[in-house]
Amino acid sequence: MAACNTGTRNNNQDSIPAEDTGLTQDMAQDMNRDVLSDDSLRDDSKNITKAAEDGLYEVKLVSSGKAKASSASVKKLAEHMQKAHEKLNQQLAELATKKNVTIPTALEASKEKDIANILEKTGTDFDKAFVDELIDKHEKAIDLFEKTSQNAQDPEVRDWFTKTLPELRSHLEMAKTEQAKLK
């Protein structure tokens, strides 16, 4: 199992059945529960794992949305979000590796379905649903990041979540500005 692996754990595919496409949030949390004996570190690992899944969702959503958006400004927003979240995901993966926390490499099926439902829309309906989803996801991410920045037991985890908050807040404001244009 990956729990015995001493190398980078966020990209380990050895313990995943061949039919699976990647490590989901639930799988990663189960692996972390087995490895981390301290309950306070488990909370930190859950927050890292949740943030990682949210980041995967965001990148998949915006990379799909970038091509489908009908508005040039929505396309531009999607491009900006994709670059920013790919960078944040990489930083979070580095933190997870440093803290020996397994993070997901694939979305749960329900999350894939959520994205597919948005992608079924076209034109302005798509743009509105896409931007609404960005707002919803960023509001939830900000809530997670605020709680983690206040309650994380590990100082490096707390610091990363704290320093990332302003960027997420900026993304939320950009999405809200775009939403106002679409009404």
MOGI-V821771 format. One record per residue. N is the residue number from 0. RES is the residue in three letters. PHI is phi in radians with two decimals (none if undefined). NEAR is the number of other ideal C-beta (glycine too) atoms within 8 Angstrom. Layout:
BEGIN
n: {N & N}
res: {RES & RES}
phi: {PHI & PHI}
near: {NEAR & NEAR}
END
This chain:
BEGIN
n: {0 & 1 & 2 & 3 & 4 & 5 & 6 & 7 & 8 & 9 & 10 & 11 & 12 & 13 & 14 & 15 & 16 & 17 & 18 & 19 & 20 & 21 & 22 & 23 & 24 & 25 & 26 & 27 & 28 & 29 & 30 & 31 & 32 & 33 & 34 & 35 & 36 & 37 & 38 & 39 & 40 & 41 & 42 & 43 & 44 & 45 & 46 & 47 & 48 & 49 & 50 & 51 & 52 & 53 & 54 & 55 & 56 & 57 & 58 & 59 & 60 & 61 & 62 & 63 & 64 & 65 & 66 & 67 & 68 & 69 & 70 & 71 & 72 & 73 & 74 & 75 & 76 & 77 & 78 & 79 & 80 & 81 & 82 & 83 & 84 & 85 & 86 & 87 & 88 & 89 & 90 & 91 & 92 & 93 & 94 & 95 & 96 & 97 & 98 & 99 & 100 & 101 & 102 & 103 & 104 & 105 & 106 & 107 & 108 & 109 & 110 & 111 & 112 & 113 & 114 & 115 & 116 & 117 & 118 & 119 & 120 & 121 & 122 & 123 & 124 & 125 & 126 & 127 & 128 & 129 & 130 & 131 & 132 & 133 & 134 & 135 & 136 & 137 & 138 & 139 & 140 & 141 & 142 & 143 & 144 & 145 & 146 & 147 & 148 & 149 & 150 & 151 & 152 & 153 & 154 & 155 & 156 & 157 & 158 & 159 & 160 & 161 & 162 & 163 & 164 & 165 & 166 & 167 & 168 & 169 & 170 & 171 & 172 & 173 & 174 & 175 & 176 & 177 & 178 & 179 & 180 & 181 & 182}
res: {MET & ALA & ALA & CYS & ASN & THR & GLY & THR & ARG & ASN & ASN & ASN & GLN & ASP & SER & ILE & PRO & ALA & GLU & ASP & THR & GLY & LEU & THR & GLN & ASP & MET & ALA & GLN & ASP & MET & ASN & ARG & ASP & VAL & LEU & SER & ASP & ASP & SER & LEU & ARG & ASP & ASP & SER & LYS & ASN & ILE & THR & LYS & ALA & ALA & GLU & ASP & GLY & LEU & TYR & GLU & VAL & LYS & LEU & VAL & SER & SER & GLY & LYS & ALA & LYS & ALA & SER & SER & ALA & SER & VAL & LYS & LYS & LEU & ALA & GLU & HIS & MET & GLN & LYS & ALA & HIS & GLU & LYS & LEU & ASN & GLN & GLN & LEU & ALA & GLU & LEU & ALA & THR & LYS & LYS & ASN & VAL & THR & ILE & PRO & THR & ALA & LEU & GLU & ALA & SER & LYS & GLU & LYS & ASP & ILE & ALA & ASN & ILE & LEU & GLU & LYS & THR & GLY & THR & ASP & PHE & ASP & LYS & ALA & PHE & VAL & ASP & GLU & LEU & ILE & ASP & LYS & HIS & GLU & LYS & ALA & ILE & ASP & LEU & PHE & GLU & LYS & THR & SER & GLN & ASN & ALA & GLN & ASP & PRO & GLU & VAL & ARG & ASP & TRP & PHE & THR & LYS & THR & LEU & PRO & GLU & LEU & ARG & SER & HIS & LEU & GLU & MET & ALA & LYS & THR & GLU & GLN & ALA & LYS & LEU & LYS}
phi: {none & -1.16 & -1.07 & -1.59 & -1.24 & -1.69 & -1.59 & -1.10 & -1.73 & -1.38 & -2.06 & -1.26 & -1.94 & -1.08 & -1.63 & -1.71 & -0.99 & -1.03 & -1.33 & -1.38 & -1.68 & 3.03 & -1.54 & -1.55 & -1.02 & -1.07 & -1.11 & -1.11 & -1.13 & -1.07 & -1.12 & -1.15 & -1.08 & -1.22 & -1.62 & -1.62 & -1.48 & -1.47 & -1.01 & -1.15 & -1.25 & -1.10 & -1.07 & -1.05 & -1.15 & -1.09 & -1.21 & -1.11 & -1.11 & -1.12 & -1.08 & -1.16 & -1.14 & -1.04 & -1.14 & -1.06 & -1.06 & -1.05 & -1.13 & -1.13 & -1.07 & -1.27 & -1.18 & -1.27 & -1.20 & -1.00 & -1.38 & -1.66 & -1.04 & -1.62 & -1.61 & -1.07 & -1.26 & -1.22 & -1.04 & -1.12 & -1.06 & -1.08 & -1.08 & -1.07 & -1.11 & -1.09 & -1.06 & -1.13 & -1.31 & -1.10 & -1.14 & -1.10 & -1.08 & -1.13 & -1.06 & -1.15 & -1.08 & -1.13 & -1.11 & -1.06 & -1.07 & -1.07 & -1.64 & 1.04 & -1.91 & -1.39 & -2.06 & -1.19 & -2.05 & -2.56 & -1.50 & -1.09 & -1.01 & -1.13 & -1.24 & -1.05 & -1.16 & -1.01 & -1.14 & -1.04 & -1.11 & -1.21 & -1.20 & -1.22 & -1.35 & -2.34 & 1.00 & -1.12 & -1.06 & -1.11 & -0.94 & -1.13 & -1.10 & -1.09 & -1.18 & -1.03 & -1.16 & -1.03 & -1.11 & -1.02 & -1.15 & -1.24 & -1.10 & -1.17 & -1.12 & -1.07 & -1.05 & -1.05 & -1.19 & -1.12 & -1.09 & -1.18 & -1.16 & -1.63 & -1.99 & -1.07 & -1.41 & -1.49 & -1.06 & -1.21 & -1.14 & -1.01 & -1.13 & -1.13 & -1.11 & -1.15 & -1.26 & -1.50 & -0.93 & -1.02 & -1.17 & -1.12 & -1.12 & -1.11 & -1.06 & -1.08 & -1.14 & -1.08 & -1.17 & -1.15 & -1.09 & -1.15 & -1.04 & -1.10 & -1.20 & -1.50 & -1.38}
near: {7 & 10 & 7 & 5 & 9 & 3 & 5 & 6 & 13 & 12 & 6 & 12 & 8 & 6 & 7 & 9 & 4 & 4 & 3 & 8 & 3 & 9 & 13 & 11 & 11 & 7 & 10 & 15 & 11 & 8 & 14 & 14 & 8 & 8 & 9 & 10 & 4 & 7 & 5 & 7 & 11 & 11 & 11 & 15 & 13 & 10 & 14 & 15 & 16 & 10 & 14 & 17 & 15 & 12 & 12 & 13 & 13 & 12 & 12 & 11 & 14 & 14 & 10 & 10 & 14 & 11 & 6 & 10 & 12 & 9 & 10 & 5 & 8 & 15 & 10 & 8 & 13 & 14 & 10 & 9 & 12 & 12 & 8 & 10 & 12 & 9 & 8 & 11 & 12 & 8 & 10 & 14 & 11 & 8 & 13 & 14 & 11 & 7 & 12 & 6 & 16 & 13 & 14 & 14 & 9 & 9 & 12 & 9 & 6 & 6 & 10 & 10 & 8 & 10 & 13 & 8 & 7 & 13 & 10 & 5 & 9 & 6 & 7 & 8 & 8 & 15 & 13 & 10 & 10 & 16 & 14 & 9 & 11 & 15 & 12 & 8 & 12 & 12 & 9 & 9 & 11 & 12 & 8 & 12 & 14 & 9 & 9 & 14 & 11 & 7 & 8 & 13 & 10 & 9 & 6 & 9 & 15 & 14 & 8 & 11 & 14 & 9 & 7 & 11 & 12 & 7 & 9 & 12 & 9 & 8 & 12 & 12 & 8 & 10 & 13 & 9 & 8 & 12 & 12 & 7 & 8 & 11 & 4}
END
